[in-house]
């Protein structure tokens, strides 16, 4: 587990069924984001879908689970980006994270239709890429 810091990740033997459930939850959240008319709800569920997809990817790739401690969202995004060899996952994921933090802790944030659509498309592409990785033997 040298590439996965023990502070943020813990060794765990996942079954394929457990990994599939993580990913199914990511897809469910993305579907909620697709259908909900409220931009804040769409944004929140997009972000959650991205993280859940990352958790599934990390579980499959390294047989580690994420510890829920301050900074763990950043580590999920970093590892997703690393495992998929796509730097935009870290860049866009971090933008989502910061916007979410400002909305949560900074007194609220407004989201535009374009932002919601752009984030949704990004997360959908990321989950498609994760799904391809999960299907590899």
ZAMARPA-811393 format. One record per residue (C-alpha): x, y, z. Coordinates in steps of 0.05 Angstrom, whole numbers, padded with zeros to 5 digits, always signed. Last residue first. Layout:
XYZ;...
// end
This chain:
-00205-00171-00316;-00228-00104-00342;-00301-00087-00327;-00282-00039-00270;-00237+00000-00317;-00292+00009-00368;-00339+00031-00313;-00289+00082-00289;-00285+00113-00359;-00361+00116-00363;-00362+00146-00293;-00313+00200-00314;-00354+00216-00376;-00418+00223-00335;-00381+00266-00284;-00357+00314-00338;-00425+00317-00372;-00459+00332-00305;-00408+00385-00287;-00419+00420-00354;-00495+00415-00349;-00496+00443-00278;-00448+00498-00297;-00491+00516-00358;-00555+00516-00317;-00522+00564-00268;-00507+00549-00196;-00514+00597-00138;-00472+00587-00077;-00491+00587-00004;-00466+00614+00061;-00393+00597+00056;-00392+00529+00089;-00437+00486+00046;-00439+00526-00018;-00366+00545-00012;-00348+00472+00002;-00389+00448-00058;-00354+00499-00103;-00287+00476-00077;-00304+00402-00088;-00331+00414-00158;-00267+00452-00176;-00227+00396-00145;-00263+00345-00188;-00250+00388-00250;-00175+00391-00238;-00167+00321-00208;-00208+00288-00262;-00175+00333-00314;-00108+00299-00300;-00130+00234-00332;-00085+00174-00323;-00146+00133-00299;-00110+00108-00236;-00075+00175-00224;-00138+00218-00234;-00179+00171-00190;-00123+00171-00138;-00121+00247-00135;-00197+00253-00133;-00202+00204-00076;-00145+00239-00040;-00180+00306-00047;-00244+00277-00018;-00204+00247+00040;-00179+00315+00064;-00210+00312+00133;-00222+00239+00153;-00269+00186+00126;-00219+00131+00112;-00222+00105+00041;-00221+00031+00028;-00164-00008-00001;-00164-00067-00048;-00118-00029-00096;-00151-00025-00165;-00220-00051-00148;-00229-00011-00084;-00198+00051-00116;-00246+00047-00175;-00307+00037-00130;-00286+00096-00085;-00276+00138-00147;-00345+00122-00173;-00373+00141-00105;-00335+00207-00107;-00360+00225-00177;-00431+00206-00159;-00429+00249-00097;-00406+00309-00137;-00460+00298-00189;-00511+00290-00133;-00493+00356-00102;-00495+00393-00169;-00562+00365-00189;-00591+00381-00121;-00565+00452-00124;-00592+00460-00195;-00662+00439-00175;-00700+00405-00232;-00678+00334-00211;-00674+00283-00267;-00601+00280-00288;-00574+00291-00218;-00618+00234-00192;-00590+00191-00248;-00519+00210-00228;-00535+00189-00157;-00560+00122-00181;-00498+00113-00224;-00453+00125-00164;-00495+00077-00122;-00486+00024-00176;-00411+00036-00171;-00409+00024-00097;-00454-00036-00105;-00410-00066-00159;-00349-00059-00114;-00386-00097-00059;-00408-00151-00108;-00337-00159-00134;-00315-00174-00063;-00271-00125-00027;-00211-00145+00015;-00193-00084+00056;-00128-00047+00068;-00140+00022+00096;-00133+00088+00060;-00126+00161+00082;-00073+00159+00137;-00046+00095+00109;-00024+00133+00047;-00039+00095-00017;+00022+00091-00062;+00059+00046-00012;+00000+00000+00000;
// end
